[in-house]
Every structure is written in C-alpha cells, then in structure tokens.
Amino acid sequence: MVTIVDTLSKDADTREARPRHPEKAHRPDNPVQRKPKWIRVKAPTSPVYRETQDLVRKNGLVTVCEEAGCPNIGECWSKKHASFMILGDTCTRACAFCNVRTGMPGAVDPKEPASIGDAVARMGLEHVVITSVDRDDLDDGGAGHFADVIKAIRDQSPKTTVEVLTPDFLRKDGAIETVVEARPDVFNHNMETVPSKYLKVRPGARYFHSIRLLQKVKELDPSMFTKSGIMVGLGEERNEVLQLMDDLRVADVDFLTVGQYLQPSKKHHPVLSFVTPEEFKGYERIAYAKGFLKVSASPLTRSSHHAGEDFADLKAARVAKLGH
C-alpha cells in the first residue's frame, strides 16, 4: 500500500525542519522493545518496489508507509497498492500511538481531487483507499473534500471501487451525511483501541461517538459496507476487546481488522504486550462467531492492507449470507 501525501507545495527541507511531534517533546522516553520473530519482515528488494520508491522520490511525495515504518511496505509497494492521504500531512490531533506530523495544517489544495482522480486512472487501480489527517480546523472536518475526491475518481476511473478511512468528524454536523452521499463502496473508521485506553491513547476522540458514526452510516445507507479496526498490545484486556466487538456488531459493522501496535518512537505510547499469532487466530474465530462478514486479525494486519482483495471477500460473504 502506497500512502501518498500531498505536501501542498511546501519546501521539503522546511517541512522536515519542523518538529514532527512538538506536543510529545516533554514526555519521558519509553524504550522501544525488540520485536518478536513473528513480526520481523525481510527488507524489500523487488524491482517493482524500487520502481514505486523512485516514483515517490522523483515527485517529491511523502509516504506514511515510510514515516510510520509500516512492516508491510515491501509487500504493498511491490504490488503497487495505493492509498492516498488527502487534506495535507499535518494532523490537528496528538494521539499517543500515531507518527503522523501534528500541528496547524496548511490550506486545503483545491486541485487535489482532480490530481488523485488522474493518478488513480493512470495507475489503473481496481480499488483505492482514501484516508486523511484529522482536520478539526475545518468547519466540516474535511468531509466535503472527501466527497470531491470520490467524485473525481468516479469521473476519471468509473470502474475503480473506493474505500474511505475517515477521521471521526467530532462536532462537525452534517459531515457523515456528506461523505455517505458521495457513495464510497466501503466506509471505514477505526476505533483504534478499547474505551478504557482512550484518554491515554486517543485523547482527542470519544469512543461512543465513533461507534455512533459507524452506526449512522448504516442508517443512512444500509447497503454500504462499514469497516473498523483496532490495535492490540496497548494494555487492553481480552474481555475489553470482545466487548468492543459486540459494540461494533450492535452498530452493524461488517468488517473488523485487528493488528499489533508497534511503537514509532521513544516518545510514543509503549508496547505493553506482543500478542501471539495464536491469540490473533482466537480473536478472528470469535469475531466471525459474533457475525462480522469479514475479519482480518494478525500481527501485521493494518487497516488498508490487502484492501482490494478483502473487498472482494466482503462482497462474496454478503452474497453467501443474504443472497444479494
């Protein structure tokens, strides 16, 4: 998965000179633990990976894949899987787990929807993921821009299926409706963690608001696939994860992803446990038993990893269950 960030014409040297996480500078260091063998991956070496890397470098693009040190970068870049990050590269939130730059974002680029639509068409993508930073500074949280991007993709590449991974649009009336009206094929919003960890891990968000967001999407369009994901290893209890599954099923969420949290730096929330592959398999079995149409649970699972293949599985699962 290549996550491409429009830098909004900012000079790269100036951007890099800014502190990435000024709000974390005063925090004590949390040692980064050595990863267990089941999380280690081989260094990417394929020619297609290098081709994708060159594309990113030559165009002066920034990738969350690189910045977050995603363990799947070799596999995804080698397949030219693409996920575009819109609305800039700077987030107004300061979540303890996230490595995306924080601060006051720049202006929204009005040319971005057309640029992304063109890129999707040129790359011949069958499925694309559109995600963004949180934009609490905007009246609609960026919902209108999401809708414009979806429309541009539909106009320039009508056969491409579109998955959105949105922020929570907290206190942004009408934002969810705006995105749903643009008719993405999958509406994803990640819960990230269990409610007891929100104040430390995701302090700018509200657990039940996120549940309600996913529920409202289904109320607005019952045919739209909904998806959510969490990280484990942040100190959550197993029964809390199971309760979160129940909450998502009450909201009629179709697809659940569960992956291992990996600490981006010493200033981020520490990894409190490495969940074993066997434990992930257990979460997968339970989630299917609770009624999810699709579950992806493994140490290396990430929200947009294998998104295209998973969407095909999701459609097939609905047909098998409902006959349409």
C-alpha positions in Angstrom: 0.0 0.0 0.0 1.5 3.3 -1.1 0.1 6.2 1.0 0.8 9.4 -0.9 0.6 12.7 0.9 0.3 16.0 -1.0 2.8 18.4 0.6 0.8 21.4 -0.7 3.8 22.8 -2.4 5.8 23.3 0.8 9.6 23.1 0.6 10.6 19.7 1.8 13.6 21.0 3.8 11.4 23.5 5.7 8.8 20.8 6.4 11.4 18.4 7.8 12.9 21.1 9.9 9.7 21.5 11.9 9.3 19.3 14.9 7.2 16.3 14.0 5.6 16.0 17.4 6.1 19.2 19.4 3.5 18.1 22.0 5.5 14.9 22.8 8.8 16.6 23.3 8.4 16.9 27.1 7.3 13.4 27.7 9.6 10.8 29.3 11.2 8.2 27.0 9.5 4.8 26.6 12.1 2.3 25.5 11.2 0.6 22.2 11.1 -3.2 22.7 12.7 -5.7 20.3 10.1 -7.2 18.1 9.4 -11.0 18.3 10.3 -13.2 15.3 6.7 -13.3 14.0 6.7 -9.6 13.4 10.0 -9.2 11.6 9.9 -9.0 7.9 12.5 -9.1 5.2 13.9 -5.9 3.7 12.2 -5.1 0.4 14.3 -5.8 -2.7 11.9 -6.3 -5.6 12.3 -4.3 -8.8 8.6 -3.1 -8.5 9.3 -1.9 -5.0 12.2 0.1 -6.3 10.1 1.5 -9.1 7.5 2.6 -6.7 10.1 4.2 -4.4 11.6 6.1 -7.4 8.1 7.3 -8.3 7.7 8.7 -4.7 11.2 10.3 -4.7 11.1 11.9 -8.1 7.7 13.5 -7.4 8.7 14.8 -4.0 6.0 12.8 -2.3 5.7 11.9 1.4 4.5 8.4 2.4 3.0 7.4 5.7 4.3 3.9 4.9 7.8 5.2 5.4 7.1 7.7 8.1 5.3 5.1 10.3 7.7 2.3 9.5 4.9 0.1 8.3 6.1 -3.6 8.3 4.1 -4.2 5.1 5.8 -1.6 3.0 7.8 -4.1 1.0 4.8 -6.3 0.1 2.5 -3.4 -0.7 4.9 -1.3 -2.7 5.9 -4.4 -4.7 2.2 -4.8 -5.7 1.7 -1.1 -6.4 -1.2 -1.0 -4.0 -2.2 2.6 -3.4 -3.9 4.6 -0.6 -4.0 8.3 -0.9 -3.8 10.6 2.1 -5.7 13.8 1.5 -6.0 17.2 3.3 -2.3 17.6 3.8 0.3 15.9 6.0 -0.3 17.6 9.4 -2.9 16.4 11.9 -4.7 18.6 14.4 -4.9 15.7 16.9 -2.0 14.3 19.0 -2.8 10.6 19.5 -0.2 8.8 21.6 0.2 5.9 19.1 0.4 7.9 15.8 3.5 9.0 13.9 1.8 11.5 11.6 3.0 15.0 11.9 1.0 17.2 14.3 0.4 21.0 14.4 -1.6 23.6 12.5 -2.3 22.3 8.9 -2.0 24.4 5.8 -4.7 25.4 3.4 -6.6 22.7 1.6 -5.5 22.2 -2.0 -8.5 22.7 -4.3 -6.6 20.8 -7.1 -6.1 17.7 -5.0 -9.3 15.8 -6.0 -8.5 16.1 -9.7 -4.9 15.1 -9.2 -5.9 12.0 -7.3 -8.6 11.1 -9.8 -5.9 11.4 -12.5 -3.4 9.3 -10.6 -5.9 6.5 -9.9 -6.8 6.4 -13.6 -3.1 6.4 -14.7 -2.2 3.6 -12.3 -5.2 1.5 -13.4 -6.2 0.8 -9.8 -9.1 -1.6 -9.3 -9.6 -0.5 -5.6 -8.3 2.6 -3.9 -8.3 3.8 -0.2 -8.7 7.5 0.6 -7.7 8.5 4.1 -6.8 11.8 5.8 -5.4 13.5 8.8 -7.8 15.0 11.3 -8.8 18.5 10.3 -10.6 19.9 13.3 -9.8 23.4 12.0 -12.2 23.0 9.1 -16.0 23.6 9.5 -16.9 20.2 8.0 -13.7 18.4 9.2 -12.8 17.9 5.5 -15.9 15.9 4.6 -16.6 18.0 1.5 -13.1 17.4 0.3 -13.6 13.6 0.8 -16.7 13.9 -1.4 -14.9 15.8 -4.1 -12.1 13.2 -4.2 -14.7 10.4 -4.5 -16.4 12.2 -7.4 -13.2 12.9 -9.2 -12.2 9.2 -9.0 -15.7 8.2 -10.3 -15.4 10.6 -13.2 -11.9 9.6 -14.2 -11.9 5.9 -13.3 -15.5 4.7 -13.0 -14.7 1.0 -12.6 -12.5 1.7 -9.5 -14.1 0.8 -6.2 -13.5 3.4 -3.4 -12.9 2.8 0.3 -12.7 5.8 2.6 -10.9 5.7 6.0 -12.2 8.8 7.7 -11.5 10.7 10.9 -14.3 10.9 13.5 -15.7 14.3 12.4 -16.3 15.2 16.0 -18.7 18.1 16.4 -19.0 18.5 12.6 -22.7 18.4 11.9 -23.6 17.0 8.5 -20.1 15.7 7.8 -21.1 12.0 7.8 -24.0 12.6 5.6 -21.8 14.5 3.1 -19.4 11.5 2.8 -22.1 8.9 2.6 -24.0 10.9 -0.1 -20.8 10.6 -2.3 -21.3 6.8 -2.3 -18.0 5.2 -1.3 -18.1 1.4 -1.6 -16.6 1.0 1.9 -16.8 3.4 4.8 -14.0 2.7 7.3 -13.5 4.5 10.6 -11.1 3.0 13.1 -11.9 2.6 16.8 -8.1 2.1 17.4 -8.4 0.8 21.0 -10.8 -0.2 23.7 -12.7 2.6 25.7 -10.6 2.4 28.8 -7.5 3.4 26.8 -9.0 6.4 25.1 -7.7 9.1 27.5 -4.1 8.0 27.1 -4.1 6.6 23.6 -6.7 8.7 21.7 -7.4 11.7 23.9 -9.0 13.9 21.2 -11.6 11.3 20.3 -14.7 9.8 22.1 -15.4 6.1 22.0 -19.2 6.2 21.7 -19.1 9.0 19.2 -17.0 6.7 16.9 -19.4 3.8 17.5 -22.3 6.1 16.7 -20.6 7.3 13.5 -20.4 3.8 12.1 -24.0 3.1 13.2 -25.2 6.3 11.4 -23.5 5.3 8.2 -25.6 2.1 8.1 -28.8 4.1 9.0 -28.1 6.5 6.1 -27.3 3.7 3.6 -27.9 0.1 4.8 -26.2 -1.2 1.6 -22.9 0.5 2.3 -20.1 -1.7 3.7 -18.7 -0.5 7.0 -15.4 -1.3 8.5 -13.4 -0.6 11.6 -10.1 -1.6 13.1 -8.2 -1.7 16.4 -4.6 -2.2 17.6 -3.7 -4.6 20.4 -0.7 -4.5 22.7 -1.7 -1.2 24.3 -2.6 -2.7 27.7 -6.2 -3.7 26.8 -7.8 -6.8 28.5 -9.1 -9.6 26.3 -12.7 -9.1 27.6 -12.5 -5.5 26.6 -11.7 -6.5 23.0 -14.6 -8.8 23.0 -16.9 -6.1 24.3 -15.7 -3.8 21.6 -16.6 -6.4 19.0 -20.1 -6.6 20.5 -20.4 -2.8 20.3 -19.4 -2.8 16.6 -21.9 -5.5 15.8 -24.7 -3.5 17.5 -23.7 -0.8 15.0 -23.9 -3.4 12.2 -20.3 -3.1 11.2 -19.4 -5.6 8.5 -15.6 -5.8 8.6 -13.1 -5.9 11.6 -9.3 -5.6 11.4 -7.1 -6.4 14.4 -3.4 -5.7 14.3 -0.4 -5.4 16.7 0.5 -1.9 17.9 4.2 -1.0 17.1 5.8 1.9 18.8 7.0 4.6 16.4 9.5 6.3 18.8 10.6 6.6 22.4 8.1 9.4 22.8 5.1 7.4 21.8 2.9 5.1 23.9 4.9 1.9 24.8 4.1 -1.5 23.5 2.8 -3.3 26.6 2.5 -6.7 25.1 3.2 -8.6 21.8 0.1 -10.6 21.0 0.9 -14.0 19.6 -0.3 -15.3 16.2 -2.4 -17.9 18.1 -4.1 -15.2 20.1 -4.9 -13.3 16.9 -6.4 -16.5 15.5 -8.6 -16.7 18.6 -9.8 -13.1 18.1 -10.6 -14.0 14.4 -12.7 -17.0 15.3 -14.7 -15.1 17.9 -15.3 -12.1 15.6 -16.7 -14.4 12.9 -18.9 -16.1 15.5 -20.2 -12.7 16.5 -21.4 -12.1 13.0 -18.8 -10.0 11.1 -18.8 -10.7 7.4 -15.0 -10.3 7.1 -12.2 -10.4 9.8 -8.5 -9.8 9.4 -6.6 -10.4 12.6 -2.8 -10.9 12.6 0.3 -9.2 14.0 0.9 -7.5 10.6 -2.7 -6.6 9.9 -3.2 -2.9 9.0 -6.4 -1.1 8.1 -5.7 -0.8 4.4 -3.5 -3.9 3.9 -4.9 -6.2 1.2 -7.9 -3.7 0.9 -8.8 -4.7 -2.6 -8.7 -8.5 -2.0 -10.6 -8.0 1.2 -13.3 -6.0 -0.5 -13.9 -8.9 -2.9 -14.2 -11.3 0.0 -16.6 -8.9 1.7 -18.9 -8.8 -1.2 -18.8 -12.6 -1.6 -19.6 -13.0 2.1 -22.7 -10.8 1.9 -24.0 -12.7 -1.1 -23.4 -16.0 0.7 -25.2 -14.7 3.8 -28.1 -12.7 2.3 -28.2 -13.8 -1.3 -27.5 -10.3 -2.7 
